[in-house]
């Protein structure tokens, strides 16, 4: 796996230059602040996990696995000047500087599920010292037809000792659909709203209670069984964010089928690749969808994909199609008799009860494909029991979930975020979830806050790309709405730079709402590093600490754990329940990609180092602070002198022309804010950045362009605007 070394690991009280002293631990009158920063070459994701511990914490006996929260009694000699943090209390003041430390209010902490650093350390310590007991206790809160055996988990993460294998709750018999729906209904919550649906256009909406959601899930599950879908069979779901998408996921889970949700924006070729790989018994789609004012003919894409997959010897006999009348009527939909079935004509005829297919905890639940720069997509396989427990637990604690909360995650179910934190995690907790079909900026940039007020949203989880885009539209689109219901904000995907974090905190959350800045991957199933609201202070742009049971370590090139001033790679020591178990049909690739680089560890694809290097998020933040810079994305490239150079793609504010003077001005902005060592080696003018339809910047494409590896760009058809790539290539020498 190719590695980038545009990485930062400023170890506690490291000998950092004064310009970046705020990245070191900072001492205030009553706390010690420890900050570690990383940047991901695989995803471009920068994060840090940080801790503020009261003086009394110095007396705690810490173990090796707790070194990420260790505290020091004295400053090491030669550390240089330690800046003081500005203390901000939730609801009392604005966050105005990058070194602000935002404390939860006493009232918020008192009501939080994890109310203090000490409670976190107590729970974290137990999760590492006694993982079997810790996770068994949590798992026992859910329904199991049969409990697991005496071995709660078994693992081999060392390729030298045999095949990689991870198992949690093996022998336990359960069903995730039963736990998400039936269990909540039996607890008396059948009339509680499970899903609010908000359509693309204003005034389009709907809702389902837990009882009515279960009935619709059972009808679809019965149909799938009727056409021959059995336990272990695959079903491909190519749907937009209609309520039918989570319904389809849950229906598959109810009968033990494996769902493979493909983002309804992927091209026919990409969809065909996934169909050929998993050989589904059926494809579920709709005829069309409206995204803003634009109509996308999804059924046409599916038709092309099915024709392409048939050429590879994989034929699908059933294409169940939902008529999305707001986008297209059935009479204008292309149709293949004998294969295509209208959802509305068929599914309502089936019974509203359906027998549960009880499955082993290690039976497959779903496939989710991730794209690589070369080769076929990787089919990440998650199993049932461990994933169920981990997504439910991470959702509960990272958002400090309470039963009255109304939760909205803007992610699409075509991505892992939509699996774990739109469908499974929230519903397993009996939460009320919002499913939004539309575009957050349509019909105007105030749409998000209109929805927040309409449904009294308390927990709001979104991507930094969206935050930054709405931030550029101006505060008035936010402040015209109340937003008083908001309690916790969340960030996922791209790095959230400090300026965007502060805007999100100050303007959207009125300085009242902590931000859970989560770091995780498709492969991890759930959050690995995340703040816990109410537990400790936050610093803009910091992802804080590992979640329970997660042991991050830094290793050198030989795989030895290292500490102190160091440069190395971020790995995870030992497994956690939500970890993926294999790549579908290619266990060798699974081992080679994630476990062979550093035997005995899960290799995240991220690295970390100390010294005069800096994370991408910090450089991007400095660039976008320039009044003429609308957006920036930074990647690392090989440099014959420094080893790693800084390559910045910069999108200017509309109407601002490219010029050498502006290039120098942008470079100067970075030099002033961070230091000369962080100045970009190259600023590449970018009319736009390559993004998925969900807004994620595809940094692997940027790295290929920066490195002039233009024959290795991979599939660009999945981008929201594939033409951006050609524009960037054309401007390479400008």
C-alpha positions in Angstrom: 0.0 0.0 0.0 1.5 3.3 -1.1 2.1 5.6 1.9 2.0 9.3 2.2 4.2 11.0 4.8 2.5 14.4 4.9 1.8 13.6 8.4 1.9 15.1 11.8 2.4 13.5 15.2 3.3 16.3 17.7 4.0 14.2 20.8 3.3 15.6 24.2 5.5 18.6 24.8 7.3 17.9 21.6 10.0 20.3 20.4 7.7 21.9 17.9 8.6 25.3 16.5 6.8 28.2 18.2 4.5 28.7 15.2 2.8 25.4 16.0 3.1 25.4 19.7 -0.7 25.1 20.0 -0.3 21.5 18.6 1.6 20.5 21.7 0.1 19.9 25.1 -1.0 23.2 26.6 -1.1 24.0 30.3 -3.8 26.2 31.8 -4.3 26.9 35.5 -6.1 23.7 36.2 -5.7 21.1 33.4 -3.3 19.4 31.2 -4.1 19.2 27.6 -2.6 16.5 25.4 -3.0 16.6 21.7 -1.9 14.2 19.0 -2.5 14.9 15.3 -2.5 12.6 12.4 -3.3 12.7 8.7 -4.6 9.9 6.6 -2.9 9.2 3.3 -5.8 6.9 2.4 -8.6 9.3 3.1 -6.9 12.7 3.7 -8.6 12.6 7.1 -6.7 14.5 9.8 -7.5 14.0 13.4 -6.2 14.3 16.8 -7.2 12.8 20.1 -6.9 15.1 23.0 -7.6 15.1 26.7 -8.0 17.5 29.5 -7.6 16.0 32.9 -8.0 17.6 36.3 -5.0 17.8 38.6 -6.3 14.8 40.6 -5.8 12.7 37.5 -2.0 12.8 38.0 -2.4 10.4 40.9 -4.1 7.8 38.7 -2.0 4.7 38.0 -1.8 4.4 34.2 -1.1 1.3 32.2 0.7 1.0 28.9 -2.6 0.9 27.0 -3.7 4.1 28.6 -0.7 6.1 27.4 -3.0 8.2 25.1 -4.5 9.7 28.3 -1.4 9.8 30.4 -0.7 13.0 32.4 2.5 14.5 33.5 3.3 16.0 36.8 6.0 18.3 35.5 7.0 19.9 32.2 10.0 18.2 30.6 13.0 20.4 30.4 13.6 22.2 27.1 10.0 22.1 26.1 10.0 25.8 25.5 7.1 28.2 26.1 3.8 26.5 26.6 0.9 28.7 25.5 -2.2 29.1 27.6 -5.6 27.9 26.4 -8.7 30.0 26.4 -11.5 28.4 28.3 -14.9 28.6 26.8 -18.0 27.1 28.5 -20.9 25.7 26.4 -23.6 28.3 26.0 -21.6 31.1 27.6 -19.1 32.4 25.0 -18.0 32.1 21.4 -15.1 29.9 20.3 -12.9 32.5 18.7 -9.4 31.1 18.5 -7.9 27.8 17.4 -6.5 27.2 20.9 -9.9 27.7 22.6 -10.7 24.8 24.8 -14.5 24.3 24.9 -15.8 22.9 28.2 -19.2 21.3 28.6 -21.4 23.2 30.9 -22.0 21.7 34.4 -25.6 21.1 33.5 -24.7 19.2 30.2 -22.1 17.1 32.0 -24.4 16.3 34.8 -27.0 14.8 32.4 -24.5 13.1 30.1 -24.1 9.4 29.8 -20.4 9.8 30.3 -20.1 12.9 32.5 -16.4 13.2 33.2 -12.9 12.2 32.1 -12.7 9.9 35.1 -15.8 8.0 34.0 -14.4 7.7 30.5 -11.1 6.3 31.9 -13.0 3.9 34.2 -15.0 2.5 31.2 -12.1 2.6 28.8 -9.8 0.8 31.3 -12.4 -2.0 31.8 -12.9 -2.3 28.0 -9.2 -3.0 27.5 -8.5 -5.1 30.7 -11.7 -7.1 30.4 -13.1 -6.8 26.9 -15.1 -10.1 27.2 -16.8 -8.8 30.3 -17.3 -5.3 29.1 -18.9 -6.2 25.7 -20.8 -9.2 27.1 -22.5 -6.9 29.6 -23.6 -4.5 26.8 -24.6 -7.4 24.5 -26.8 -8.8 27.2 -29.1 -5.7 26.8 -30.1 -7.0 23.4 -32.2 -10.1 22.4 -30.4 -13.4 21.7 -32.3 -16.5 20.8 -29.3 -18.3 22.2 -26.4 -16.9 24.2 -22.8 -17.2 22.9 -20.5 -19.8 24.5 -17.8 -19.3 27.1 -15.5 -17.6 24.5 -16.8 -14.1 23.9 -14.3 -13.4 21.2 -11.3 -15.0 19.5 -8.8 -13.3 17.2 -5.6 -13.8 15.2 -4.3 -10.5 13.8 -0.8 -12.0 13.1 -0.4 -13.5 9.6 2.7 -15.3 10.9 0.5 -17.4 13.1 -2.0 -18.5 10.5 -5.0 -17.0 8.7 -6.4 -13.7 10.0 -9.6 -14.4 11.9 -11.8 -12.3 14.1 -14.9 -13.6 15.9 -17.2 -12.0 18.5 -20.1 -13.7 20.2 -19.6 -16.8 18.1 -22.4 -19.3 18.7 -24.8 -16.5 19.8 -28.0 -16.7 17.8 -29.8 -13.4 17.1 -31.2 -11.1 14.4 -30.5 -7.4 14.0 -33.9 -6.6 12.5 -35.6 -8.2 15.5 -33.4 -6.1 17.8 -34.0 -2.9 15.8 -37.8 -3.2 15.5 -39.6 -6.1 17.3 -37.6 -5.5 20.6 -38.6 -1.8 20.6 -42.2 -2.6 19.9 -42.3 -5.2 22.7 -40.9 -2.5 25.0 -44.0 -0.4 24.4 -42.6 1.9 21.7 -44.7 0.6 18.7 -46.4 4.0 18.3 -43.1 6.0 18.5 -42.0 7.5 15.2 -39.1 5.5 13.8 -38.6 7.4 10.6 -39.5 10.9 9.4 -39.1 11.2 5.7 -38.4 14.6 4.1 -38.6 14.7 0.3 -36.6 16.6 -2.2 -39.2 19.4 -2.5 -40.7 21.4 0.3 -43.9 19.9 1.5 -43.0 16.3 0.6 -42.8 14.3 3.8 -44.0 11.2 5.5 -43.4 9.1 8.6 -43.5 5.6 9.9 -43.9 4.4 13.5 -42.0 1.4 14.7 -45.1 -0.8 14.2 -45.8 0.4 10.7 -42.1 0.2 9.7 -42.1 -3.4 10.9 -45.2 -4.2 8.8 -43.6 -2.8 5.7 -40.3 -4.6 6.4 -42.2 -7.9 6.8 -44.1 -7.4 3.5 -40.9 -7.0 1.6 -39.2 -9.8 3.5 -42.1 -12.2 2.5 -41.8 -11.2 -1.1 -38.1 -11.8 -1.1 -38.6 -15.2 0.3 -41.3 -15.9 -2.2 -38.9 -15.3 -5.1 -36.4 -17.6 -3.6 -34.1 -15.4 -1.6 -32.7 -17.5 1.2 -30.3 -17.1 4.1 -26.8 -16.1 2.8 -28.1 -14.9 -0.6 -27.2 -11.5 -1.8 -29.6 -8.7 -2.7 -28.3 -5.5 -4.4 -30.1 -2.3 -3.3 -29.8 0.7 -5.6 -32.1 3.3 -4.1 -32.1 7.0 -3.2 -33.0 8.1 0.3 -36.6 7.0 0.3 -38.0 5.2 3.3 -37.9 2.1 1.1 -34.1 2.0 1.4 -33.8 1.3 5.1 -36.9 -0.9 4.7 -35.1 -3.0 2.1 -32.0 -3.3 4.3 -34.0 -4.4 7.3 -36.0 -6.9 5.2 -32.9 -8.6 4.0 -31.5 -8.7 7.5 -34.8 -10.2 8.8 -34.5 -13.3 6.5 -30.7 -13.6 6.8 -30.0 -12.3 3.3 -26.9 -10.2 2.7 -27.7 -6.7 1.4 -25.3 -4.8 -0.8 -26.4 -1.2 -0.9 -24.9 0.7 -3.9 -25.0 4.5 -3.7 -27.6 5.6 -6.3 -25.1 7.9 -8.1 -22.7 5.2 -9.1 -22.4 4.6 -12.8 -23.7 1.5 -14.6 -20.2 0.1 -14.9 -19.6 0.5 -11.2 -23.0 -1.1 -10.4 -22.3 -4.0 -12.8 -18.9 -4.7 -11.1 -20.7 -5.1 -7.8 -23.4 -7.3 -9.3 -20.8 -9.5 -10.9 -18.9 -9.9 -7.7 -21.8 -10.8 -5.3 -24.2 -12.4 -7.8 -27.4 -11.2 -6.2 -30.8 -13.0 -6.4 -32.5 -9.6 -7.0 -31.8 -5.9 -7.6 -34.1 -3.3 -5.8 -34.2 0.1 -7.3 -36.6 2.9 -8.3 -37.4 4.5 -11.7 -35.9 7.9 -11.0 -35.0 10.4 -8.3 -34.9 14.2 -8.2 -31.8 15.8 -6.7 -32.6 19.4 -6.4 -34.1 20.4 -9.8 -32.3 17.6 -11.6 -33.9 14.2 -12.5 -31.7 11.1 -12.5 -33.1 8.1 -14.3 -31.9 5.3 -12.0 -33.8 2.5 -13.7 -31.9 3.2 -17.0 -28.6 2.9 -15.1 -29.7 -0.4 -13.6 -30.8 -1.7 -17.1 -27.4 -0.9 -18.5 -25.7 -2.5 -15.5 -27.7 -5.7 -15.8 -26.9 -5.9 -19.5 -23.2 -5.4 -18.7 -23.2 -8.0 -15.9 -25.0 -10.5 -18.2 -22.0 -10.3 -20.6 -19.9 -11.5 -17.7 -22.1 -14.4 -17.1 -24.1 -13.0 -14.1 -27.8 -12.7 -14.9 -30.4 -11.3 -12.4 -34.0 -12.5 -12.8 -35.7 -9.9 -10.7 -35.5 -6.1 -10.7 -38.0 -4.8 -8.1 -38.7 -1.1 -9.0 -40.3 1.5 -6.8 -42.3 4.1 -8.7 -41.0 7.4 -7.4 -43.9 9.5 -8.7 -42.3 12.9 -7.7 -39.5 12.2 -10.2 -41.1 10.1 -12.9 -44.3 8.2 -13.7 -44.3 4.5 -14.6 -45.5 5.1 -18.1 -42.3 6.8 -19.0 -40.2 4.1 -17.4 -38.4 1.5 -19.7 -39.6 -2.0 -18.8 -38.5 -5.5 -19.4 -41.4 -7.9 -18.9 -40.7 -11.0 -16.9 -37.8 -9.4 -15.0 -39.1 -6.0 -13.8 -41.7 -5.8 -11.0 -43.4 -2.6 -9.7 -43.0 -2.4 -5.9 -46.4 -0.7 -5.4 -48.2 -3.4 -7.4 -46.7 -6.3 -5.5 -45.3 -5.7 -2.0 -48.6 -4.4 -0.4 -50.2 -7.8 -1.2 -47.9 -9.7 1.1 -48.6 -10.4 4.8 -47.5 -7.8 7.4 -45.8 -10.5 9.6 -42.8 -12.5 8.8 -40.9 -15.2 10.6 -37.4 -14.3 11.8 -34.5 -16.1 10.3 -32.2 -16.5 13.4 -28.6 -16.2 12.5 -25.2 -16.8 14.2 -23.4 -13.7 15.4 -20.7 -14.4 12.8 -23.1 -14.9 9.9 -22.8 -12.2 7.2 -25.0 -9.1 7.4 -24.0 -6.9 4.5 -21.4 -6.1 1.8 -20.3 -2.6 1.2 -17.9 -2.0 -1.7 -15.1 0.5 -1.4 -13.3 1.6 -4.6 -9.5 1.4 -5.1 -7.4 3.3 -7.5 -6.8 0.1 -9.4 -8.4 -3.3 -9.5 -11.9 -4.3 -8.7 -13.8 -2.8 -5.8 -13.2 -4.3 -2.3 -16.3 -6.0 -0.9 -16.1 -5.2 2.8 -18.0 -7.9 4.7 -19.6 -7.2 8.1 -21.2 -9.8 10.2 -24.2 -9.6 12.5 -23.6 -9.8 16.2 -20.5 -7.7 16.8 -21.5 -5.1 14.3 -24.9 -4.8 16.0 -23.5 -4.3 19.4 -20.7 -1.9 18.3 -22.9 0.4 16.1 -25.6 0.6 18.8 -23.0 1.4 21.5 -21.0 4.0 19.5 -24.2 5.8 18.5 -25.5 5.9 22.1 -22.3 7.3 23.6 -20.9 9.5 20.8 -24.2 11.4 20.5 -25.2 11.1 24.2 -28.5 9.7 22.9 -31.6 10.0 25.1 -35.1 8.6 24.1 -36.7 12.0 23.4 -34.0 12.9 20.9 -34.8 13.5 17.2 -31.7 12.4 15.2 -30.7 13.5 11.7 -27.7 12.2 9.8 -27.4 13.7 6.3 -25.4 10.8 4.9 -26.7 8.4 2.3 -27.3 4.8 3.1 -25.0 4.0 0.1 -22.1 4.7 2.4 -21.1 3.1 5.7 -22.3 6.2 7.6 -25.8 5.6 6.4 -25.6 1.9 7.4 -24.3 2.4 10.9 -25.7 5.8 11.8 -28.9 6.2 9.7 -30.3 2.7 9.9 -28.8 0.3 12.4 -27.2 2.3 15.2 -30.2 4.6 15.8 -33.0 2.1 15.4 -31.2 -0.4 17.7 -31.5 2.4 20.3 -35.2 3.0 19.6 -34.4 6.4 18.1 -36.4 8.6 15.8 -34.5 9.1 12.6 -34.8 11.6 9.7 -34.3 10.3 6.2 -33.8 13.1 3.7 -34.1 12.5 0.0 -33.0 15.9 -1.2 -30.0 18.2 -1.4 -29.1 20.3 1.6 -28.8 23.5 -0.4 -32.1 23.1 -2.3 -34.2 25.2 -2.8 -31.8 27.4 -0.8 -28.9 27.1 1.6 -31.3 27.3 4.6 -32.9 23.9 3.9 -31.0 22.1 6.6 -32.1 24.5 9.3 -35.7 24.5 8.0 -35.7 20.7 8.5 -34.1 21.1 12.0 -36.9 23.4 13.0 -39.6 21.4 11.4 -38.8 18.2 13.2 -37.2 19.7 16.3 -33.9 17.9 15.6 -31.7 17.5 18.6 -28.8 15.5 17.2 -27.4 16.6 13.8 -24.6 14.7 12.1 -23.1 15.8 8.8 -20.0 16.2 6.7 -17.5 19.1 7.0 -17.7 19.6 3.2 -21.4 20.5 3.8 -20.5 22.7 6.7 -17.9 24.6 4.7 -20.2 25.0 1.7 -23.0 26.4 3.9 -20.5 28.6 5.7 -19.6 30.3 2.4 -23.3 31.1 1.8 -23.4 33.4 4.8 -24.8 33.3 8.3 -28.2 34.7 7.4 -29.4 31.4 6.0 -28.8 29.9 9.4 -29.9 32.6 11.7 -33.3 33.1 10.1 -34.2 29.7 11.7 -34.4 29.0 15.5 -32.4 25.8 15.8 -33.1 25.9 19.6 -33.8 22.2 19.6 -30.2 21.3 18.7 -28.3 19.6 21.5 -25.3 17.8 19.9 -23.6 18.3 16.6 -21.5 15.7 14.7 -18.9 15.7 12.0 -17.9 12.8 9.7 -15.8 12.2 6.6 -13.5 15.0 5.6 -11.3 16.9 8.1 -13.2 19.7 9.8 -10.8 22.5 9.9 -10.8 24.8 13.0 -12.5 27.7 11.2 -15.4 25.5 10.0 -15.6 23.9 13.4 -15.9 27.3 15.1 -18.6 28.3 12.6 -20.5 25.1 13.1 -20.2 25.6 16.9 -20.8 29.3 17.1 -23.4 29.9 14.4 -25.3 26.6 13.9 -25.1 25.5 17.5 -25.3 29.0 19.1 -22.2 27.9 21.2 -24.5 25.5 23.1 -23.7 22.2 21.3 -20.6 20.0 21.6 -19.4 18.6 18.4 -18.6 14.9 18.0 -15.9 14.9 15.4 -15.8 11.2 14.5 -12.9 9.2 12.9 -13.6 5.8 11.5 -13.7 3.8 8.2 -15.9 1.5 6.2 -13.8 -1.3 7.5 -14.2 -0.5 11.2 -18.0 -0.5 11.2 -18.3 2.3 13.7 -16.4 5.1 15.4 -12.8 4.4 16.5 -11.9 7.8 17.8 -14.6 10.3 18.8 -15.5 12.9 21.5 -18.0 11.9 24.1 -20.2 14.9 24.8 -20.0 16.0 28.4 -17.0 13.9 29.2 -14.2 16.4 28.5 -13.3 19.7 26.8 -13.0 19.9 23.1 -10.6 21.7 20.8 -11.6 22.9 17.3 -10.6 20.2 14.8 -9.7 17.5 17.4 -11.3 14.0 17.3 -10.1 13.4 20.9 -9.9 9.8 22.2 -10.3 6.2 21.2 -13.7 4.7 21.8 -14.1 1.8 24.3 -12.1 -1.2 23.3 -10.0 0.5 20.7 -6.2 0.5 21.2 -4.4 2.8 18.8 -0.6 2.4 18.6 2.2 3.9 16.5 4.6 1.5 14.9 7.8 2.0 13.0 8.6 0.4 9.6 9.5 -2.9 11.3 6.2 -3.0 13.2 7.7 -2.2 16.6 5.6 0.1 18.9 7.2 3.5 19.4 6.6 6.4 21.7 7.9 9.9 22.3 9.4 11.8 19.4 8.7 9.4 16.6 7.5 8.9 13.0 5.4 5.9 12.3 2.1 4.3 11.2 -1.2 4.2 13.0 -2.4 0.7 13.8 -5.0 -0.8 16.0 -3.9 -3.4 18.5 -6.5 -6.2 19.1 -9.9 -6.4 17.6 -13.2 -4.6 18.4 -16.7 -6.0 17.8 -17.5 -3.9 14.8 -14.4 -4.8 12.8 -15.0 -6.3 9.3 -14.2 -9.9 8.9 -12.9 -10.2 5.4 -13.1 -8.9 1.8 -15.9 -10.9 0.0 -14.4 -13.7 -1.9 -10.8 -12.5 -1.4 -9.5 -13.2 2.1 -5.9 -13.0 0.7 -6.4 -9.4 -0.3 -7.9 -8.7 3.1 -4.8 -10.1 4.8 -2.4 -8.4 2.4 -4.0 -5.0 2.6 -4.7 -4.7 6.3 -2.6 -7.2 8.2 0.6 -8.1 6.4 2.1 -4.6 6.5 2.4 -4.9 10.4 1.8 -8.4 11.6 -0.2 -8.5 14.8 -2.0 -5.2 14.1 -4.8 -3.9 12.0 -3.2 -1.3 9.7 -5.6 1.7 9.2 -3.7 3.1 6.2 -2.9 6.2 8.3 0.5 7.3 9.5 1.9 9.8 12.0 5.2 11.5 12.6 6.8 14.3 14.6 9.0 17.2 13.6 8.6 19.8 11.0 5.6 18.2 9.3 2.0 19.2 9.3 -1.4 17.7 8.8 -3.4 18.5 5.7 -6.3 19.9 7.6 -4.2 22.7 9.1 -2.8 23.8 5.7 -6.2 23.7 4.2 -7.6 25.8 7.1 -4.9 28.4 6.6 -5.6 28.6 2.9 -9.4 28.9 3.2 -8.8 31.7 5.8 -7.6 33.8 2.8 -10.6 36.0 1.7 -10.2 35.0 -2.0 -10.0 31.2 -1.3 -13.3 29.4 -1.4 -12.0 25.8 -0.9 -8.8 23.9 -0.7 -7.6 20.3 -0.6 -4.0 19.4 0.3 -2.2 16.2 -0.6 1.4 15.0 -0.2 3.7 14.3 -3.1 7.3 13.0 -3.2 10.0 15.6 -2.8 13.6 14.9 -3.6 14.9 17.1 -0.8 12.2 17.0 1.9 11.0 13.5 1.2 7.4 14.9 1.2 6.1 18.0 -0.4 2.9 19.9 0.1 0.6 20.1 -3.0 -2.5 22.3 -2.7 -5.5 22.4 -4.9 -7.2 25.8 -4.5 -10.7 26.9 -5.6 -11.1 30.7 -5.7 -14.1 32.8 -4.9 -16.3 33.3 -7.9 -15.0 36.0 -10.2 -11.5 36.1 -8.8 -8.9 35.6 -11.6 -5.8 33.4 -11.3 -2.6 35.3 -10.8 0.9 34.8 -9.6 0.4 37.6 -7.0 -2.6 35.7 -5.6 -0.5 32.5 -5.5 2.2 34.2 -3.4 -0.5 35.8 -1.2 -2.0 32.3 -0.4 1.5 30.9 0.3 2.1 33.8 2.6 -1.1 33.2 4.5 0.1 29.6 5.3 3.5 30.8 6.3 2.0 33.4 8.7 -0.5 31.1 10.3 1.6 27.9 10.6 5.2 28.6 9.6 7.6 28.6 6.6 8.0 24.8 6.7 4.2 24.4 6.0 4.2 26.6 2.8 2.8 24.7 -0.2 5.4 23.6 -2.7 2.7 23.8 -5.4 -0.6 25.6 -5.7 -2.7 24.1 -8.4 -5.7 26.2 -9.5 -8.9 24.2 -9.3 -12.2 25.4 -10.8 -13.7 22.6 -8.6 -12.7 19.6 -6.7 -13.5 16.0 -7.5 -16.3 15.0 -5.1 -18.8 12.2 -4.7 -22.4 13.1 -4.7 -22.4 13.1 -0.9 -19.7 15.8 -1.0 -16.6 13.8 -0.1 -13.5 15.0 -1.8 -11.8 12.1 -3.7 -8.2 12.8 -2.5 -6.8 9.7 -4.2 -7.6 11.3 -7.5 -5.9 14.5 -6.4 -2.8 12.6 -5.4 -2.7 10.9 -8.8 -3.0 14.3 -10.6 -0.4 15.8 -8.3 2.0 12.9 -9.0 1.2 13.0 -12.7 0.0 9.4 -12.5 -2.8 10.1 -14.9 -3.1 6.6 -16.2 -4.0 5.5 -12.6 -6.9 7.7 -11.9 -9.3 4.8 -11.6 -13.1 5.1 -12.0 -14.1 8.8 -12.2 -17.7 8.2 -13.3 -19.0 8.1 -9.7 -18.0 11.8 -9.2 -20.7 14.4 -9.0 -19.0 16.2 -11.9 -16.4 14.0 -13.7 -15.5 16.9 -15.9 -13.7 18.5 -13.0 -10.8 15.9 -13.4 -10.2 17.0 -17.0 -10.2 20.7 -15.9 -7.6 19.9 -13.2 -5.4 18.0 -15.6 -5.6 20.9 -18.1 -4.5 23.4 -15.4 -1.6 21.2 -14.1 1.1 23.4 -15.5 -0.6 26.8 -14.8 
